[in-house]
Structure formats: C-alpha cells, structure tokens
Amino acid sequence: MNRHLKNWLDGISQTLILYPEQDYCRPQRGDFRKDAAALRSDAAKITGGLRKNVTKHGKVNARLR
C-alpha cells in the first residue's frame, strides 16, 4: 500500500510540477507557438522533398515503359 501511495503522490507532483527536477525547463509564453511553427516548417520541407522524389520517380518509370 505504501508503494502505491508513493507512486500516486509522485505522479501527482509530476503532473502539477510541484517539485520540478533539475533538468525541467519551464516553457515561456509563446514557446508552444514557436514549436508548432518549427514543426510546420519541417513538415513542409519533408513533404516538398517527398513530392519532388515521387515526381522524379514517376518520370523515370514512364521512360522505362
């Protein structure tokens, strides 16, 4: 029972960030917006590269026929 209570309290403290660990970095205002913009940019680069390769692959297949 004690172990379960300790685990429950540890989970609650992590959820509420009552006792943050040393490596925890509190997000500043607007950080999530910056992360979303960076992920959107990365996704655009990846899809652009995929589109380019698929188009190139389609042209190679057309020449082989």
Number of C-alpha atoms within 10 A of each C-alpha: 6 7 8 9 10 11 12 12 12 15 12 12 13 13 11 10 13 10 10 13 9 6 6 8 8 9 8 7 8 8 11 11 10 11 11 11 12 12 12 12 11 12 12 12 12 12 11 12 12 12 12 12 12 12 11 11 11 11 11 11 9 8 7 6 5
